[in-house]
Amino acid sequence: MSRLIQDSRYAFRAFLRGRFVTVLAVLAFALGIGVTTAVFSIFAGILLTPLPYPNGHELVIVYDTQPALATAPASFPKYHDWKERNSVFAAIGGSSPASFVMTGNGEPELVAGIATTASLADVLDVRPAARVLLPARAAGRGSDGGAERYLTSLGSDLDFRIE
């Protein structure tokens, strides 16, 4: 034990003599610990934390392939074909980034959102806060064989109306 105390005193005196090296060593340790903590936090948040959906471990993303692209978004007719021929998945849903103009109280506001198929809520096993059936004139581009079109709000602070 006395040897450990003697070695500690010697190390402390050496640190006092070489202050620059000591500061450099402490900064290197601090930087190493900080980077390791940040990398682990990102790793844990992305790979170890389960998705915030019931049975999130069962969700998969399926992409289309094209000659020029390894992964490409599927067209709506291809999605509809996949849905009709599905024998593997419990449910299939589709989504695409979109922008919407929300009106109501005050000025119209451009809002980023996601255009989804009606079945995506079933795939994610979430219940929307509001689900409104849109009229046929709002059915959008292309035909999907008469599928229902919904405006869904999963929760928002915006007041909006459909005209």
C-alpha positions as CSV (number, residue, x, y, z in Angstrom):
1,M,0.0,0.0,0.0
2,S,2.8,2.4,0.8
3,R,4.3,1.7,-2.7
4,L,0.9,2.9,-4.2
5,I,0.9,6.1,-2.2
6,Q,4.6,6.8,-3.1
7,D,3.8,6.2,-6.9
8,S,0.8,8.5,-6.6
9,R,2.9,11.3,-5.1
10,Y,5.5,10.9,-7.8
11,A,2.9,11.1,-10.6
12,F,1.3,14.2,-9.0
13,R,4.7,15.9,-8.8
14,A,5.4,15.0,-12.5
15,F,2.0,16.4,-13.5
16,L,2.8,19.7,-11.7
17,R,6.2,19.9,-13.6
18,G,4.6,19.3,-17.0
19,R,1.4,21.3,-16.8
20,F,1.0,21.4,-20.6
21,V,1.2,17.7,-21.0
22,T,-1.2,17.2,-18.1
23,V,-3.8,19.6,-19.6
24,L,-3.4,17.9,-23.0
25,A,-4.0,14.5,-21.4
26,V,-7.0,15.6,-19.5
27,L,-8.5,17.2,-22.6
28,A,-7.8,14.1,-24.6
29,F,-9.6,12.0,-22.0
30,A,-12.5,14.4,-21.9
31,L,-12.9,14.5,-25.6
32,G,-12.7,10.7,-25.8
33,I,-15.3,10.2,-23.2
34,G,-17.6,12.9,-24.8
35,V,-17.3,11.3,-28.3
36,T,-17.9,7.8,-26.9
37,T,-21.0,9.0,-25.0
38,A,-22.4,10.8,-28.1
39,V,-21.8,7.8,-30.4
40,F,-23.4,5.4,-27.9
41,S,-26.4,7.7,-27.4
42,I,-27.0,7.9,-31.2
43,F,-26.5,4.1,-31.5
44,A,-28.9,3.4,-28.6
45,G,-31.5,5.8,-29.9
46,I,-31.5,4.4,-33.4
47,L,-30.8,0.7,-33.0
48,L,-31.6,-0.3,-29.4
49,T,-34.7,1.7,-28.6
50,P,-37.8,0.0,-30.0
51,L,-40.1,1.8,-32.4
52,P,-43.0,3.7,-30.7
53,Y,-45.6,1.4,-32.2
54,P,-47.1,-1.8,-30.9
55,N,-45.2,-4.7,-32.5
56,G,-42.7,-2.3,-34.0
57,H,-40.2,-5.2,-34.4
58,E,-42.6,-6.6,-37.1
59,L,-42.6,-3.5,-39.3
60,V,-40.6,-3.6,-42.6
61,I,-40.1,-1.1,-45.4
62,V,-40.4,-2.4,-48.9
63,Y,-38.9,-0.5,-51.9
64,D,-39.3,-1.0,-55.6
65,T,-36.2,-1.5,-57.7
66,Q,-35.5,0.1,-61.1
67,P,-32.5,-0.3,-63.5
68,A,-30.9,3.1,-62.4
69,L,-31.8,2.8,-58.7
70,A,-31.3,0.1,-56.1
71,T,-34.2,1.4,-54.1
72,A,-37.0,3.6,-55.4
73,P,-40.4,4.5,-54.1
74,A,-43.2,2.4,-55.6
75,S,-45.9,3.9,-57.7
76,F,-49.5,3.8,-56.5
77,P,-50.5,1.1,-59.1
78,K,-47.6,-1.0,-58.0
79,Y,-48.6,-0.5,-54.3
80,H,-52.2,-1.5,-55.2
81,D,-50.9,-4.7,-57.0
82,W,-48.7,-5.6,-54.0
83,K,-51.7,-5.1,-51.7
84,E,-53.9,-7.4,-53.8
85,R,-51.2,-10.1,-54.1
86,N,-50.0,-10.0,-50.5
87,S,-49.8,-13.4,-48.8
88,V,-46.9,-12.6,-46.4
89,F,-47.7,-9.4,-44.5
90,A,-50.6,-8.8,-42.1
91,A,-51.2,-5.4,-43.7
92,I,-49.6,-3.1,-46.3
93,G,-49.6,0.7,-46.3
94,G,-47.9,3.4,-48.3
95,S,-46.7,6.9,-47.6
96,S,-45.1,9.8,-49.4
97,P,-43.8,13.2,-48.1
98,A,-46.2,16.0,-49.1
99,S,-47.0,19.6,-48.4
100,F,-50.5,20.9,-47.5
101,V,-52.1,24.3,-47.3
102,M,-54.0,24.4,-44.0
103,T,-56.7,27.1,-43.7
104,G,-58.9,28.0,-40.8
105,N,-58.5,30.9,-38.4
106,G,-56.1,33.4,-39.9
107,E,-53.8,33.2,-42.9
108,P,-53.4,29.9,-44.9
109,E,-50.3,28.0,-43.7
110,L,-48.0,25.6,-45.6
111,V,-47.6,22.5,-43.5
112,A,-45.2,19.6,-44.2
113,G,-46.9,16.2,-43.8
114,I,-47.2,12.8,-45.2
115,A,-49.7,11.5,-47.8
116,T,-50.6,8.0,-46.8
117,T,-52.9,5.2,-47.8
118,A,-56.0,4.5,-45.7
119,S,-54.5,1.3,-44.4
120,L,-51.3,2.8,-43.0
121,A,-53.0,3.4,-39.6
122,D,-53.8,-0.3,-39.5
123,V,-50.2,-1.2,-40.3
124,L,-48.8,1.0,-37.6
125,D,-51.7,0.0,-35.2
126,V,-52.4,3.6,-34.3
127,R,-55.7,5.3,-34.0
128,P,-55.9,8.8,-35.6
129,A,-57.4,11.7,-33.7
130,A,-59.7,12.5,-36.6
131,R,-60.6,10.7,-39.8
132,V,-62.7,12.5,-42.4
133,L,-63.9,10.9,-45.7
134,L,-63.0,13.2,-48.6
135,P,-65.4,13.7,-51.4
136,A,-64.8,12.1,-54.8
137,R,-63.5,15.4,-56.3
138,A,-60.6,15.4,-53.8
139,A,-59.6,11.8,-54.7
140,G,-56.4,13.1,-56.3
141,R,-54.3,11.9,-59.2
142,G,-55.0,8.6,-60.9
143,S,-57.5,5.9,-60.1
144,D,-57.1,3.3,-57.4
145,G,-60.2,1.2,-58.1
146,G,-62.5,3.2,-55.9
147,A,-60.5,3.0,-52.7
148,E,-61.6,5.4,-50.0
149,R,-59.7,8.6,-49.5
150,Y,-59.2,10.0,-46.0
151,L,-57.8,13.1,-44.4
152,T,-56.3,11.9,-41.2
153,S,-55.0,13.9,-38.3
154,L,-52.9,12.0,-35.8
155,G,-52.8,15.0,-33.6
156,S,-52.2,18.7,-34.3
157,D,-52.5,22.1,-32.9
158,L,-53.7,23.5,-36.2
159,D,-57.4,24.3,-36.9
160,F,-58.3,23.3,-40.4
161,R,-61.3,22.9,-42.7
162,I,-62.0,20.9,-45.9
163,E,-63.9,22.7,-48.7
